[in-house]
Amino acid sequence: MPNFKVAIIKTTNYSESEKSLLRAFDLLGGAQKFFKPTQRVLLKPNLLRPAAPETAATTHPEIIKALINIIKSFNANVIIGDSPGSSSAETVLKKLDLLDFLKKNNIKIYDAFDSVDISKKIADRQIKFKVSRAAVETDFIISAAKLKTHGQMIYTGAIKNLFGLVPGALKPELHFKLPDNQKFAQMIVDLFEIFTPNLAIIDAIVAMEGNGPGSGNPKKLNALIVSENALAADICALKIIDQPLNEVPIINQAIQRKLGPTVFEEIDLLGDSIDTF
């Protein structure tokens, strides 16, 4: 039975983000395993809407800063972005007080409107997507997600975060075309299968519960979850919040396609015990 490694770090303070991430990377083989000089790294945080960090609507800015500092220390090149449905990545990053930091570190914000059409066959279906050009012109993708409940899809984490590779203006159209949760989940898992992230990071230090993904309540979980497999990371997140996997359409479909562990027992847990969360 295959084992998928997931590092779970207990941390109560975002000021320790870099230390916690480095510990997680060490458990997974060291940051040097992931980042190389001149490598093109696409950092895809959850930038849902312009909101203060304490609302838990977005990936916390300290996580974003810490990741960039670590990646830059290996002389890799970083592009950051997302495609909020009713705003822009730059507007959200400004609200998170990150624009000066990004400018200082020469980090480009990708423009979701600079998109390309892609086509790929999955099983017996021909899949077509319009996605950010950055998604296809990169060497390494990081899904830096926020653990949140989701009004339509129950939960959003590392896999659902990839929906931000689709230009924001197209998101309402896809929601309209795919009102059925199972069909919407299929579309997200198709996206996951095509743009499988090289690294999944879930900010669950302060998560969101209730009316997510945008208007719920902050909930301290004190967990940072890191894995090379996004499905494994999501399964651990769901284990922490005691959410059955078969009730989350995206996770259920990813498991059925065997895009990672099919049960929690296939995961090799590293770091802090999951029972402490």
LINTA-V64824 format. One record per pair of residues at least 24 apart in sequence whose C-alpha atoms are under 10 Angstrom apart, sorted by the first residue. I is the first residue (numbers start at 0). GAP is how many residues later the second one is. Records with the same first field share a line. If there is no record, write none. Layout:
I = GAP + GAP
This chain:
0 = 260 + 264 + 265 + 266
1 = 258 + 259 + 260 + 263 + 264 + 265 + 266
2 = 229 + 257 + 258 + 261 + 262 + 263 + 264 + 265 + 266
3 = 223 + 224 + 225 + 227 + 228 + 229 + 256 + 257 + 260 + 261 + 262 + 263 + 264 + 265
4 = 221 + 222 + 223 + 224 + 227 + 228 + 256 + 261 + 262 + 263 + 264 + 265
5 = 194 + 195 + 219 + 220 + 221 + 222 + 223 + 224 + 226 + 227 + 228 + 229 + 230 + 261 + 262 + 263 + 264 + 265
6 = 194 + 217 + 218 + 219 + 220 + 221 + 226 + 229 + 261 + 262 + 263 + 264 + 265 + 266 + 267
7 = 193 + 194 + 214 + 215 + 216 + 217 + 218 + 219 + 225 + 228 + 229 + 261 + 262 + 263 + 264 + 265 + 266 + 269
8 = 195 + 196 + 213 + 214 + 215 + 216 + 217 + 261 + 262 + 263 + 264 + 265 + 268
9 = 194 + 195 + 211 + 212 + 213 + 214 + 215 + 261 + 262 + 263 + 264 + 266 + 267
10 = 193 + 194 + 210 + 211 + 212 + 213 + 261
11 = 193 + 194 + 208 + 209 + 210 + 211 + 212
12 = 49 + 192 + 193 + 209
13 = 46 + 47 + 48 + 49 + 52 + 189 + 191 + 192 + 208
14 = 47 + 48 + 51
15 = 46 + 47 + 50
16 = 43 + 44 + 45 + 46 + 47 + 48 + 49 + 50 + 186 + 188 + 207
17 = 44 + 45 + 46 + 47 + 48 + 49 + 50 + 51 + 52
18 = 47
19 = 43 + 46 + 203 + 204 + 205
20 = 42 + 45 + 46 + 49 + 180 + 203 + 204 + 205
21 = 44 + 45 + 48
22 = 248
23 = 177 + 200 + 201 + 202 + 203 + 246 + 247
24 = 201 + 202
25 = 245
26 = 199 + 242 + 243 + 244
27 = 198 + 199 + 200 + 242 + 243
30 = 39 + 40 + 42 + 43
31 = 38 + 39 + 41 + 42
33 = 37 + 40 + 106 + 164 + 165 + 194
34 = 35 + 36 + 37 + 38 + 39 + 40 + 41 + 42 + 105
35 = 35 + 36 + 37 + 38 + 39 + 40 + 41
36 = 34 + 35 + 36 + 37 + 38 + 39 + 40
37 = 34 + 36 + 37 + 38 + 39 + 40 + 101
38 = 32 + 35 + 36 + 37 + 38 + 39 + 99 + 100 + 101
39 = 35 + 36 + 37 + 38 + 39 + 94 + 97 + 98 + 99 + 100 + 101
40 = 27 + 30 + 31 + 35 + 36 + 37 + 38 + 39 + 93 + 94 + 96 + 97 + 98 + 99 + 100 + 101 + 157
41 = 35 + 36 + 37 + 38 + 39 + 66 + 67 + 68 + 92 + 93 + 94 + 95 + 96 + 97 + 98 + 99 + 100 + 101 + 155
42 = 24 + 25 + 28 + 35 + 36 + 37 + 38 + 39 + 66 + 67 + 91 + 92 + 97 + 98 + 99 + 100 + 101 + 154 + 156
43 = 35 + 36 + 37 + 38 + 39 + 66 + 91 + 97 + 98 + 99 + 100 + 101 + 114 + 117 + 118 + 120 + 121 + 153 + 156
44 = 35 + 36 + 37 + 44 + 97 + 98 + 99 + 100 + 101 + 113 + 116 + 117 + 119 + 156 + 157 + 158
45 = 35 + 36 + 37 + 38 + 43 + 46 + 97 + 98 + 99 + 100 + 101 + 110 + 111 + 112 + 114 + 115 + 116 + 117 + 118 + 156 + 157
46 = 34 + 35 + 36 + 37 + 38 + 40 + 41 + 42 + 43 + 44 + 45 + 46 + 49 + 97 + 98 + 99 + 114 + 117
47 = 34 + 35 + 36 + 37 + 38 + 39 + 40 + 41 + 44 + 98 + 113 + 116 + 165 + 166
48 = 34 + 35 + 36 + 37 + 38 + 39 + 40 + 42 + 43 + 44 + 46 + 164 + 165
49 = 34 + 36 + 37 + 38 + 39 + 40 + 41 + 42 + 43 + 44 + 45 + 46
50 = 40 + 41 + 42 + 43 + 44 + 45 + 163
51 = 40 + 43 + 44 + 45
52 = 42 + 43 + 44 + 153
53 = 152 + 153 + 163 + 164
54 = 151 + 152 + 153 + 159 + 160 + 161 + 162 + 163 + 164
55 = 90 + 91 + 92 + 147 + 148 + 149 + 150 + 151 + 152 + 153 + 156 + 157 + 158 + 159 + 160 + 161 + 162 + 163 + 164
56 = 89 + 90 + 91 + 149 + 150 + 151 + 155 + 156 + 157 + 158 + 159 + 160 + 161
57 = 34 + 35 + 38 + 86 + 87 + 88 + 89 + 90 + 145 + 149 + 150 + 155 + 156
58 = 37 + 85 + 86 + 87 + 88 + 142 + 143 + 144 + 145 + 146 + 147 + 148
59 = 36 + 84 + 85 + 86 + 143 + 144 + 145 + 146
60 = 32 + 34 + 35 + 36 + 37
61 = 34 + 36
62 = 81 + 138 + 139 + 140 + 161
63 = 34 + 38 + 80
64 = 33 + 36 + 37
66 = 75 + 77 + 134
67 = 33 + 34 + 37 + 39
68 = 36
71 = 33 + 35
76 = 28 + 29 + 30 + 31 + 61 + 62
77 = 24 + 27 + 28 + 29 + 30 + 31 + 60 + 62
78 = 27 + 28 + 29 + 30 + 31 + 55 + 59 + 62
79 = 27 + 28 + 29 + 30 + 31 + 54 + 62
80 = 27 + 28 + 29 + 30 + 31 + 51 + 53 + 83 + 84
81 = 27 + 28 + 29 + 30 + 50 + 79 + 80 + 81 + 82 + 83 + 84 + 85 + 86
82 = 27 + 28 + 29 + 30 + 48 + 49 + 80 + 81 + 82 + 83 + 84 + 85 + 86 + 87 + 88
83 = 28 + 79 + 80 + 81 + 82 + 83 + 84 + 85 + 87
84 = 79 + 81 + 82 + 83 + 84 + 85 + 86 + 87
85 = 82 + 83 + 85 + 86
86 = 81 + 82
87 = 24 + 25 + 80
88 = 75 + 79
108 = 25
109 = 24 + 25
110 = 56
111 = 52 + 53 + 54 + 55 + 56 + 57
112 = 53 + 54 + 55 + 56
113 = 53
114 = 50 + 51 + 52
115 = 50 + 51
117 = 76
118 = 75
119 = 70 + 73 + 74
120 = 69 + 73
121 = 68 + 71 + 72
122 = 134
126 = 60 + 63 + 64 + 67
127 = 59 + 62 + 63
128 = 36 + 37 + 58 + 61 + 62 + 65
129 = 35 + 36 + 37 + 40
130 = 32 + 33 + 34 + 35 + 36 + 37 + 39 + 60
131 = 32 + 33 + 34 + 35 + 36
132 = 32 + 33 + 34
133 = 31
134 = 27 + 30 + 31 + 60
135 = 29 + 59
138 = 59
139 = 55 + 56 + 57 + 58 + 59
140 = 54 + 55 + 56 + 57 + 58 + 59
141 = 54 + 55 + 56 + 57 + 58 + 59 + 86 + 88
142 = 53 + 54 + 55 + 56 + 57 + 58 + 59 + 83 + 87
143 = 53 + 55 + 56 + 57 + 58 + 59 + 81 + 82
144 = 55 + 56 + 57 + 58 + 59 + 80 + 85 + 89
145 = 55 + 56 + 57 + 58 + 59 + 60 + 61 + 62 + 67 + 78
146 = 54 + 55 + 56 + 57 + 58 + 59 + 60 + 61 + 62 + 65 + 66 + 72 + 74 + 76 + 77 + 78 + 87 + 90 + 91 + 94
147 = 54 + 55 + 56 + 58 + 59 + 60 + 61 + 62 + 63 + 64 + 65 + 66 + 68 + 69 + 70 + 71 + 89
148 = 58 + 59 + 60 + 61 + 62 + 63 + 64 + 65 + 66 + 67 + 68 + 92
149 = 58 + 59 + 60 + 61 + 62 + 63 + 64 + 65 + 66 + 98
150 = 59 + 60 + 61 + 62 + 63 + 64 + 65
151 = 27 + 28 + 29 + 32 + 60 + 61 + 96 + 97
152 = 28 + 29 + 31 + 32 + 59 + 60 + 94 + 95 + 96 + 97 + 98
153 = 27 + 58 + 59 + 89 + 93 + 94 + 95 + 96
154 = 53 + 54 + 57 + 58 + 79 + 82 + 83 + 88 + 92 + 93 + 94 + 95 + 96
155 = 52 + 56 + 57 + 78 + 81 + 82 + 92 + 94 + 95
156 = 43 + 44 + 45 + 46 + 47 + 73 + 74 + 76 + 77 + 78 + 80 + 81 + 94
157 = 34 + 39 + 41 + 42 + 43 + 44 + 45 + 67 + 68 + 69 + 71 + 72 + 73 + 74 + 75 + 76 + 77 + 79
158 = 29 + 30 + 32 + 33 + 34 + 36 + 37 + 38 + 41 + 70 + 71 + 72 + 74 + 75 + 91 + 92 + 95
159 = 25 + 28 + 29 + 31 + 32 + 70 + 74 + 90 + 91
160 = 27 + 31 + 39 + 41
161 = 26 + 27 + 29 + 30 + 33 + 34 + 35
162 = 24 + 25 + 26 + 28 + 29
164 = 26 + 30
165 = 25
180 = 67 + 68 + 69
181 = 66 + 67 + 68 + 70 + 71
182 = 66 + 67
183 = 65 + 66
184 = 63 + 64 + 65 + 66 + 67 + 68 + 69
185 = 63 + 64 + 66 + 67 + 68
186 = 63
187 = 61 + 62 + 63 + 65 + 66
188 = 60 + 61 + 62 + 63 + 64 + 65 + 66 + 68 + 70
189 = 63 + 64
191 = 38 + 39 + 58 + 62 + 67
192 = 61 + 64 + 66
195 = 32 + 33 + 34 + 63
196 = 30 + 31 + 32 + 33
197 = 29 + 30 + 31 + 32
198 = 27 + 28 + 29 + 30 + 31 + 34
199 = 25 + 26 + 27 + 28 + 29 + 30 + 31 + 32 + 33 + 34
200 = 24 + 25 + 26 + 27 + 28 + 29 + 32 + 33
201 = 24 + 25 + 28 + 31 + 32 + 34 + 35
202 = 34
203 = 33 + 36
208 = 32
219 = 57
220 = 55 + 56
221 = 54 + 55
222 = 49 + 51 + 53 + 54
224 = 45 + 46
225 = 44
226 = 42 + 43
227 = 32
228 = 30 + 31 + 32
229 = 24 + 29 + 30 + 31
230 = 24 + 27 + 28 + 29 + 30 + 31
231 = 27 + 28 + 29 + 30 + 31 + 32 + 34 + 35 + 36 + 37
232 = 27 + 28 + 34
234 = 25 + 26 + 27 + 28 + 29 + 32
235 = 28 + 31 + 33 + 38
236 = 37
237 = 26
238 = 25 + 35 + 36 + 38
239 = 34 + 35 + 36 + 37
240 = 36
